[in-house]
Amino acid sequence: MNFIERTIGRGKPSVAIVGSTHGDEIIGERVISRLRGLELKQGTVSFISAHPEALKKHVRFIDRDLNRSFPGKKNGVIEEQIAYKLKRHLRRFDVVIDLHTTRSNVGSLIIFTRDTPAMRELLAQVPIKKVALIGSHIFGGHEMVNHAPLGISLEYGPDTNGKSSERAARDIKALLVNLGMVAGRRRRMLKKVMYTVSDRYEVKGKVRPKAGLRNFRLIKKGQAIGSTEEGSLKARYSFYPLFLGKGRYEGTFALAAKTRQIVQL
């Protein structure tokens, strides 16, 4: 099983823009369609459709989540084979951008897995204010960007009317301008709001979240957060929730960030 790639330009810097890591998220294909006509001053941009079979069938994955399958297996299930090939291919790029959308109202968010000087320099090039550090202990280190030399995920809210894909295309074009690859005025965003995810806030059973809860808004210890068939739920500790509601990860109420800080890059 192979991914599909189309490349423009040549030389350095080199950027990979990856879409359809999940086949039910078409934002990547929409963004790639918007950016294919870019005129580069320098460097290389590769547009990669990571999981064309899942995309064709409009399903998240075939056998297992591709974004939980890295580093992959040469003779594994479909997603493990794709991950095995992609990991080796992505090593050649200076920057890897993995595009996602969620049904949770997160607006726009940068996700990264390693806090290094090189990463902070990259974050400054992207015009998105909110960033989330999700360490390898949260998902076992099996995400695509965790296996790229320098990679980030761009996560956007629902793309029902195409607005999120339009915003994503603008953000990526701004990144390419800041990297000197596309003509335009460079505008770095040095001030970020960083959420450090410490835990998957897990709950048993089907959850009915309490109305009024919002992503990134502090939930205090003891606060009512919803209910299950067994009764009401109260927060076991204080945290900032990420991916609440319909877009939450399976088996979780939300991802929990215990710290929120303003950082100057």
C-alpha positions as CSV (number, residue, x, y, z in Angstrom):
1,M,0.0,0.0,0.0
2,N,1.5,3.4,-1.0
3,F,0.8,7.0,-0.3
4,I,0.4,9.5,-3.2
5,E,2.8,12.4,-3.7
6,R,3.1,15.4,-5.9
7,T,6.1,17.7,-5.7
8,I,6.8,21.2,-6.9
9,G,10.1,23.1,-6.9
10,R,13.5,21.7,-6.0
11,G,16.3,22.1,-3.5
12,K,16.2,23.4,0.1
13,P,14.3,24.1,2.3
14,S,12.0,21.1,1.8
15,V,8.5,20.9,3.2
16,A,6.1,18.0,3.2
17,I,2.4,18.8,3.5
18,V,0.5,15.7,4.5
19,G,-3.3,15.2,4.2
20,S,-5.7,12.3,4.6
21,T,-3.8,10.7,7.4
22,H,-7.4,9.9,8.4
23,G,-9.6,9.1,5.5
24,D,-12.7,10.8,7.0
25,E,-10.9,14.2,7.2
26,I,-10.9,15.8,3.8
27,I,-9.3,19.1,4.9
28,G,-5.9,17.9,3.7
29,E,-7.1,17.3,0.2
30,R,-8.9,20.6,0.1
31,V,-5.8,22.5,1.3
32,I,-3.5,20.6,-1.1
33,S,-5.9,21.5,-4.0
34,R,-5.7,25.2,-3.0
35,L,-1.9,25.2,-2.8
36,R,-1.0,23.2,-5.9
37,G,-0.6,26.4,-7.9
38,L,1.9,28.0,-5.6
39,E,4.9,29.7,-7.3
40,L,8.0,29.0,-5.3
41,K,11.0,31.3,-5.0
42,Q,13.1,28.5,-3.7
43,G,12.9,25.1,-2.1
44,T,10.6,22.1,-2.5
45,V,7.1,21.4,-1.4
46,S,5.7,17.9,-1.5
47,F,1.9,17.3,-1.2
48,I,1.3,13.8,0.2
49,S,-2.0,12.0,0.4
50,A,-1.1,9.6,3.2
51,H,-4.0,7.1,3.1
52,P,-5.8,7.2,-0.3
53,E,-7.7,4.0,0.2
54,A,-9.3,5.2,3.5
55,L,-10.0,8.5,1.8
56,K,-11.7,6.8,-1.2
57,K,-13.9,4.8,1.2
58,H,-14.6,7.9,3.5
59,V,-13.5,6.0,6.6
60,R,-11.0,7.0,9.3
61,F,-8.8,3.9,8.7
62,I,-9.0,0.4,7.3
63,D,-7.4,-1.8,10.0
64,R,-6.0,0.7,12.6
65,D,-5.4,4.4,13.1
66,L,-2.5,5.4,10.8
67,N,-1.6,8.2,13.2
68,R,-1.1,5.6,16.0
69,S,0.8,3.1,13.7
70,F,4.3,4.7,13.5
71,P,7.1,3.6,13.1
72,G,5.1,0.9,11.3
73,K,5.9,-2.6,10.1
74,K,7.1,-3.7,6.6
75,N,4.6,-6.6,6.5
76,G,1.9,-5.4,8.9
77,V,-1.6,-4.3,8.3
78,I,-2.3,-1.5,5.7
79,E,-1.7,1.4,8.1
80,E,1.5,-0.2,9.5
81,Q,2.8,-0.6,6.0
82,I,2.0,3.0,5.1
83,A,3.6,4.2,8.3
84,Y,6.8,2.1,7.6
85,K,7.2,3.7,4.2
86,L,6.2,7.2,5.2
87,K,8.6,7.3,8.2
88,R,11.5,6.6,5.9
89,H,10.3,9.0,3.2
90,L,9.7,11.9,5.6
91,R,13.3,11.8,6.9
92,R,14.4,13.8,3.9
93,F,12.3,16.8,4.6
94,D,13.3,19.8,6.7
95,V,9.7,20.4,7.9
96,V,6.6,18.1,8.0
97,I,3.1,19.5,8.3
98,D,0.3,16.9,9.1
99,L,-3.2,18.4,8.5
100,H,-6.2,17.4,10.6
101,T,-9.7,18.5,11.3
102,T,-11.9,17.6,14.3
103,R,-15.6,17.8,15.2
104,S,-14.6,19.5,18.4
105,N,-14.6,23.3,18.3
106,V,-10.9,24.0,18.8
107,G,-10.6,26.8,16.2
108,S,-7.0,26.4,15.0
109,L,-4.3,24.7,17.0
110,I,-0.7,23.6,16.5
111,I,0.2,20.2,18.1
112,F,3.8,19.3,18.7
113,T,5.5,16.5,20.5
114,R,9.0,17.8,21.4
115,D,9.9,21.2,22.8
116,T,13.3,22.1,21.3
117,P,14.8,25.3,20.0
118,A,14.3,24.2,16.4
119,M,10.6,23.5,17.2
120,R,10.1,26.8,18.8
121,E,11.6,28.5,15.8
122,L,9.2,26.6,13.5
123,L,6.2,27.5,15.8
124,A,7.0,31.2,15.4
125,Q,6.6,30.9,11.6
126,V,3.0,29.7,11.8
127,P,0.2,32.3,12.4
128,I,-1.7,30.3,14.9
129,K,-1.8,31.5,18.5
130,K,-2.7,28.3,20.4
131,V,-0.2,25.5,20.6
132,A,-0.4,22.2,22.5
133,L,2.6,20.1,23.6
134,I,1.5,16.5,23.6
135,G,4.4,14.3,24.8
136,S,4.9,10.7,23.7
137,H,3.5,9.4,26.9
138,I,0.0,10.4,25.9
139,F,-0.4,8.3,22.7
140,G,2.7,6.1,23.1
141,G,4.8,8.1,20.6
142,H,3.1,6.5,17.6
143,E,2.0,9.7,15.9
144,M,3.5,10.7,12.5
145,V,5.0,14.0,13.6
146,N,6.8,12.2,16.4
147,H,8.8,10.3,13.8
148,A,9.7,13.3,11.6
149,P,12.9,15.2,12.1
150,L,10.8,18.4,12.6
151,G,7.1,18.0,12.4
152,I,3.9,19.6,13.6
153,S,0.2,18.8,13.3
154,L,-2.2,21.6,12.4
155,E,-5.7,20.9,13.8
156,Y,-8.8,22.8,12.8
157,G,-12.4,22.7,13.8
158,P,-15.2,21.4,11.7
159,D,-14.8,22.1,7.9
160,T,-18.5,21.9,7.0
161,N,-18.5,25.1,4.9
162,G,-14.9,25.0,3.7
163,K,-13.8,27.9,6.1
164,S,-11.3,25.7,8.0
165,S,-9.6,24.5,4.8
166,E,-9.4,28.1,3.6
167,R,-7.8,29.2,6.9
168,A,-5.4,26.2,6.8
169,A,-4.3,27.1,3.3
170,R,-3.6,30.7,4.4
171,D,-1.7,29.5,7.4
172,I,0.5,27.2,5.4
173,K,1.1,29.9,2.7
174,A,2.2,32.3,5.5
175,L,4.6,29.6,6.8
176,L,6.1,29.2,3.4
177,V,6.5,33.0,3.1
178,N,8.2,33.1,6.5
179,L,10.6,30.3,5.3
180,G,11.5,32.4,2.3
181,M,9.9,29.9,-0.1
182,V,7.0,32.1,-1.4
183,A,7.0,35.8,-2.1
184,G,5.3,38.0,0.5
185,R,5.8,39.9,3.7
186,R,7.1,37.9,6.5
187,R,5.1,38.1,9.7
188,R,6.1,35.8,12.5
189,M,3.9,35.2,15.5
190,L,6.2,35.2,18.5
191,K,3.6,35.1,21.3
192,K,1.8,31.8,21.8
193,V,-0.6,30.4,24.3
194,M,0.9,27.0,25.2
195,Y,-1.1,24.1,26.7
196,T,1.0,21.2,28.1
197,V,-1.1,18.1,27.9
198,S,-0.4,15.9,30.9
199,D,-3.1,13.3,30.7
200,R,-6.0,11.7,28.8
201,Y,-8.9,12.4,31.1
202,E,-10.6,9.0,30.9
203,V,-14.1,8.1,32.0
204,K,-16.1,4.9,31.9
205,G,-19.2,4.6,29.9
206,K,-21.0,7.0,27.6
207,V,-20.5,10.5,28.7
208,R,-23.0,13.4,28.4
209,P,-20.8,16.5,28.9
210,K,-22.3,19.4,30.8
211,A,-23.5,22.3,28.7
212,G,-21.3,25.3,28.7
213,L,-18.0,23.6,28.9
214,R,-15.5,25.0,26.3
215,N,-12.1,23.9,25.0
216,F,-9.2,25.7,26.6
217,R,-11.4,27.0,29.4
218,L,-10.2,26.0,32.9
219,I,-12.3,23.2,34.6
220,K,-11.7,23.3,38.4
221,K,-11.4,20.3,40.7
222,G,-14.8,19.2,41.9
223,Q,-16.7,21.1,39.1
224,A,-19.6,19.3,37.5
225,I,-18.5,18.2,34.0
226,G,-21.3,15.8,32.9
227,S,-22.9,12.5,33.6
228,T,-22.9,8.8,32.7
229,E,-25.4,6.0,33.3
230,E,-23.8,5.7,36.7
231,G,-24.5,9.2,37.7
232,S,-23.0,12.7,37.7
233,L,-19.3,13.4,37.0
234,K,-17.1,15.9,38.8
235,A,-13.6,16.8,37.8
236,R,-11.0,14.8,39.7
237,Y,-8.5,17.6,39.3
238,S,-8.2,21.1,37.7
239,F,-7.3,21.1,34.0
240,Y,-7.7,22.9,30.7
241,P,-9.7,20.6,28.3
242,L,-8.7,20.0,24.7
243,F,-11.0,18.1,22.2
244,L,-14.2,18.2,24.2
245,G,-17.5,16.9,22.9
246,K,-18.0,15.1,19.6
247,G,-14.3,15.3,18.6
248,R,-13.0,13.8,21.8
249,Y,-10.6,10.8,21.6
250,E,-12.2,7.4,22.2
251,G,-12.5,6.5,25.9
252,T,-11.7,10.1,27.0
253,F,-13.7,13.0,28.2
254,A,-10.9,15.3,26.8
255,L,-7.2,15.7,26.7
256,A,-6.2,17.4,30.0
257,A,-3.6,20.2,30.1
258,K,-2.7,21.1,33.7
259,T,-0.7,24.2,32.6
260,R,-1.5,27.1,30.3
261,Q,1.2,29.7,29.8
262,I,2.0,32.7,27.5
263,V,5.3,32.0,25.8
264,Q,7.5,34.4,23.9
265,L,9.4,32.5,21.2
